[in-house]
């Protein structure tokens, strides 16, 4: 039976994702600190509460929840202390990729495609990333870092890892032989750091920094 052109790509991508999971599992969580608070245990900010409140208000406006449900959830919202408390309030209102908070900390894999993680998400102290014949993009501009030192275990095979950072966040690449600083502009001493650990790199790592501020005359 003849297959349509390109019909093998989804199967190949599935195999690639399984291999990536096995590879990352084999590498193990060498840098994980069991004493760190888990993403759902991190304290919520007022800005986080407002994000969730907006989703609840929109859900009431289009009839997905009643006024009574809105008031009940807002009561929980403004007494919530952790991100986990907030995340549970919108789980039935939006798809996973549209949630105002992302706490899952799962590996990010792009196999023959482009995969992105951004918005308000918790970057775990150790994150597995794969880019095989694809591009993985991590947008850290609104992210919450679980630790001031984040280790990204990157598997890149004819692919690319793109990292967009806010001001004051340093990115370095660590290999067996050397450490390379990937930021073009200086950062303050003691700034939070993203360590990209690679063993075999057949691709590229790009860091996008915020525009340079213009000096006032």
VOGU-3710 file (C-alpha; in Angstrom, 3 decimals, decimal comma):
1> xxxxxxxxxx> 0,000/0,000/0,000  1,377/3,379/-1,003  1,607/5,990/1,729  0,965/9,656/1,116  4,071/11,854/0,832  5,136/12,993/4,298  2,872/10,506/6,111  5,947/8,957/7,738  6,835/12,187/9,568  4,367/11,772/12,481
11> xxxxxxxxxx> 5,609/8,196/13,032  9,231/9,309/12,915  8,481/12,172/15,296  6,827/9,745/17,739  9,874/7,477/17,660  12,148/10,491/18,140  10,182/11,670/21,162  10,417/8,222/22,776  14,153/8,115/22,167  14,530/11,616/23,600
21> xxxxxxxxxx> 12,613/10,620/26,746  14,792/7,534/27,203  17,954/9,577/26,655  16,951/12,234/29,178  15,929/9,547/31,662  19,289/7,855/31,260  21,111/11,118/31,943  19,251/11,418/35,222  18,527/14,413/37,446  22,087/15,068/38,526
31> xxxxxxxxxx> 21,584/18,704/39,543  18,191/18,536/41,253  18,024/19,852/44,792  15,368/17,968/46,805  15,218/20,888/49,232  13,792/23,298/46,648  10,072/24,115/46,806  8,074/22,464/44,037  6,421/24,725/41,408  2,981/24,427/43,014
41> xxxxxxxxxx> 4,471/25,381/46,402  5,904/28,718/45,237  4,264/31,838/46,607  1,784/33,637/44,367  2,177/37,324/43,555  -0,542/39,948/43,129  0,191/39,919/39,394  -0,458/36,155/39,319  -3,777/36,647/41,092  -4,805/39,299/38,581
51> xxxxxxxxxx> -4,012/36,979/35,670  -6,283/34,312/37,098  -8,984/36,850/38,026  -9,124/38,028/34,411  -9,706/34,471/33,180  -12,501/33,993/35,727  -14,163/37,275/34,777  -13,992/36,401/31,077  -15,505/32,976/31,821  -18,412/34,627/33,635
61> xxxxxxxxxx> -18,898/37,193/30,883  -19,391/34,490/28,223  -21,539/32,252/30,424  -19,119/29,451/31,279  -19,519/30,033/35,012  -22,358/31,611/36,953  -22,112/34,713/39,111  -22,223/32,494/42,184  -19,324/30,399/40,869  -17,374/33,525/40,015
71> xxxxxxxxxx> -17,770/34,914/43,524  -16,834/31,571/45,053  -13,661/31,265/42,961  -12,675/34,877/43,538  -12,973/34,264/47,273  -10,522/31,374/46,977  -8,326/33,411/44,637  -7,722/36,342/46,961  -7,007/34,108/49,935  -4,641/31,841/47,957
81> xxxxxxxxxx> -0,996/31,789/48,986  0,643/29,471/46,453  0,697/29,082/42,683  -0,837/25,634/43,075  -3,870/27,175/44,795  -4,326/29,527/41,826  -3,788/26,958/39,073  -6,718/24,839/40,228  -9,182/27,685/39,691  -8,937/27,749/35,890
91> xxxxxxxxxx> -8,194/24,114/35,012  -11,720/23,549/33,606  -11,919/26,860/31,758  -9,029/26,828/29,272  -6,875/24,287/27,378  -3,533/23,477/28,982  -1,548/25,659/26,573  -3,739/28,699/27,354  -3,700/28,531/31,129  -2,579/31,737/32,904
101> xxxxxxxxxx> -0,068/29,671/34,910  1,966/26,663/33,759  3,411/24,555/36,576  3,951/21,169/34,931  7,755/21,381/34,461  7,644/18,678/31,776  10,433/18,267/29,202  10,101/20,353/26,047  10,652/18,413/22,818  10,602/19,485/19,185
111> xxxxxxxxxx> 10,924/16,535/16,813  10,494/17,639/13,183  8,544/20,674/14,389  8,749/23,870/16,423  7,815/23,717/20,104  7,534/26,716/22,408  7,048/27,355/26,086  6,352/30,853/27,300  4,026/33,106/29,246  3,852/32,760/33,010
121> xxxxxxxxxx> 5,487/29,384/33,617  7,695/27,932/36,300  11,108/26,916/34,988  12,169/23,919/37,096  15,680/23,825/38,537  16,458/21,156/35,933  14,718/21,021/32,575  15,147/18,527/29,730  14,993/20,003/26,234  15,181/18,224/22,885
131> xxxxxxxxxx> 15,438/19,655/19,371  15,767/17,012/16,642  15,344/18,429/13,150  13,225/21,103/14,816  13,339/24,186/17,013  12,604/24,463/20,723  11,968/27,985/21,988  11,976/28,933/25,670  10,594/32,403/26,440  11,742/33,363/29,941
141> xxxxxxxxxx> 10,589/36,983/29,965  7,588/36,309/32,226  8,801/33,030/33,707  9,340/32,198/37,373  12,658/30,506/38,090  12,442/27,699/40,639  16,071/28,355/41,497  18,595/31,097/40,757  20,624/28,447/38,903  18,693/26,588/36,231
151> xxxxxxxxxx> 20,208/23,599/34,432  18,899/22,828/30,944  19,906/19,380/29,696  19,779/19,897/25,940  19,747/17,211/23,267  20,167/18,950/19,922  20,422/16,970/16,702  20,273/19,071/13,537  18,002/21,455/15,402  18,009/24,685/17,371
161> xxxxxxxxxx> 17,374/25,869/20,898  16,229/29,488/21,184  16,142/31,172/24,594  14,558/34,598/25,026  15,616/36,223/28,278  14,697/39,306/30,315  17,262/41,827/31,413  19,712/40,607/34,066  19,590/36,874/33,311  22,841/35,193/32,274
171> xxxxxxxxxx> 23,020/32,198/29,911  26,052/29,927/29,587  26,722/26,722/27,694  28,528/23,973/29,610  30,309/21,080/27,905  32,866/18,541/29,121  35,709/20,725/27,894  34,668/24,334/28,455  32,087/26,887/29,477  30,923/29,546/27,019
181> xxxxxxxxxx> 28,976/32,679/27,907  26,098/33,169/25,445  24,945/36,667/26,447  26,266/39,519/24,358  25,689/42,165/27,018  27,077/42,172/30,576  25,004/41,119/33,571  25,356/42,053/37,219  27,546/39,874/39,470  25,451/37,200/41,164
191> xxxxxxxxxx> 22,699/37,376/38,526  20,481/34,307/38,022  22,054/31,933/35,516  20,787/29,454/32,949  23,266/26,630/32,332  22,724/24,810/29,047  24,444/21,419/29,338  25,163/19,676/26,045  27,095/16,531/25,233  26,730/16,237/21,458
201> xxxxxxxxxx> 25,630/19,388/19,654  24,752/19,244/15,962  22,804/22,461/15,696  22,756/25,845/17,383  21,805/27,664/20,558  20,518/31,224/20,215  19,937/33,732/23,020  17,661/36,695/22,358  18,158/39,586/24,757  15,933/42,659/25,291
211> xxxxxxx> 16,665/45,715/23,144  19,430/47,913/24,407  18,120/50,903/26,346  18,756/54,258/24,757  20,700/56,699/26,837  18,850/59,808/27,862  20,402/63,006/26,619
//
